[in-house]
């Protein structure tokens, strides 16, 4: 739809409702192949595999949680398809025309952290390849600055810069990139899994990893009970669901380009439960085979490829893993941060400029590397921040507004979504209450049990959403 006389402080062409909606199920599917098939996704899946204690437990935990992910993505995806607007603009309906900047900046900051984490993972794959050369290995071991080896810094900057090239021509370029990158990564992952399985003498559901080794590898996961226990499986499901916390918010950045609701549903079906279970299966098979072949628990695919005898195979593996991670960074982090930052200053910051700012922040974060350490801890800590935002947006869209959004008013300073001076007090209070229990108390105090942080995102969604529903009942929205 065309927006009539929008406020310059709320509008630019990138934030306007999508005019070309030509993404079919395959393009939506490839949003998820680009998002899931990354080094970080593999690392997390392999780490959770150890917590499950058995292959069967792993498939059950990942399978059930993937269905939850599918349902949540449909909820936010339908909103994007119906309105045609990106996440920060959709957030104006629940947070107010200026309050949406708070929701957008929280998502943008999280995107910057993930941008750095994924870039570091991709650069790690390149380092694993390059240190096969004796001279580069010596350089890697001797030269250090910014808290990393000189070779790591160089590879990080190169990968960081390559990502900027993909986004130069806008969202259609992103779609074309993900349409070939996702399937290419699948082929490489299957070759890796099949090759290792053959070398291991075949596949068995009995992974053969001793329990004492599983306990040792998972001791820092913050999960009560040994691998394979009920609480360990609950933690696996919770962490897998929380891994997608950022995209629950901004999947509408992509579904807004869908042809219709059916394209969103079909693309999500194949891209989420089907694709997630298949990818996790490959990660589990590869982990088992690598243990049988090398006698080690190798959670990073670049660690496996580094052991290849063939330089050519190692090169293909490293390049494929790097491309996969470029895909997820562009899809999950660059696009979101670009829209979110542009939403704050639409007159002066375009989609591209917003993305460059996010990339710059990720570059500044690199010396501190907050993403290094336990995978589950990082996922849950980052995810918990966004739980209240999702709860509020879903409650407002489906329960308060009943799916009826005045798209024109999303771009008007004095329209339906101005609330109290541009801020919806109900949403602010709900965000504060939700964040208190999802992030602040479990992270900065000892008042809550140690396991609480694993489920922080869930508490944020439920408490933030319930608080907003109560506030909307007590203080209903006034007509302008």
Number of C-alpha atoms within 10 A of each C-alpha: 11 11 15 10 10 17 16 13 17 22 21 20 10 20 23 21 20 22 11 12 14 14 21 19 23 16 23 27 26 26 27 23 29 29 26 27 27 27 27 25 23 22 19 23 29 26 26 29 31 28 28 28 23 18 19 13 19 25 18 15 22 26 19 14 22 21 18 15 22 21 16 19 24 22 17 24 25 22 25 27 25 18 21 27 25 29 30 32 29 26 29 27 25 29 30 28 31 23 25 26 23 19 26 26 18 17 26 26 19 18 28 26 23 25 27 27 24 27 29 27 25 28 26 24 28 25 24 20 25 21 17 14 10 10 11 15 16 12 15 19 13 11 12 14 11 12 12 16 16 17 24 23 21 14 20 22 15 13 21 24 14 12 19 16 9 17 21 13 10 13 19 13 13 18 18 13 20 27 20 14 22 24 16 17 24 20 12 16 22 16 13 22 22 18 14 24 21 12 13 16 11 11 15 12 11 11 18 12 18 9 14 10 13 20 17 9 15 18 16 13 18 17 21 14 14 19 25 22 16 14 17 23 25 18 24 29 24 21 28 25 26 28 24 19 25 25 23 24 29 29 26 29 28 26 35 29 26 27 16 18 20 14 21 28 22 17 24 26 20 19 25 25 21 15 20 26 22 15 22 24 20 21 27 27 24 26 30 30 30 24 18 19 15 13 11 15 20 19 24 21 24 23 15 22 21 23 14 14 9 10 15 10 14 23 19 14 26 25 18 22 27 25 26 28 33 29 33 29 26 24 26 24 29 30 25 34 32 24 29 33 27 28 30 20 17 21 14 12 19 20 26 22 15 26 28 18 18 27 25 14 17 22 19 13 17 21 13 11 17 13 20 11 10 15 20 26 17 17 22 24 20 23 26 31 25 30 30 34 30 26 27 29 27 22 22 22 20 14 12 18 15 10 15 12 16 14 22 17 20 27 26 21 19 15 16 22 28 22 23 13 14 19 21 22 20 25 28 21 15 25 28 16 19 33 25 19 23 32 26 16 16 21 18 8 9 9 9 12 8 13 14 18 22 27 21 31 34 25 23 31 27 19 24 31 27 18 24 30 22 13 17 18 12 10 12 12 16 8 8 9
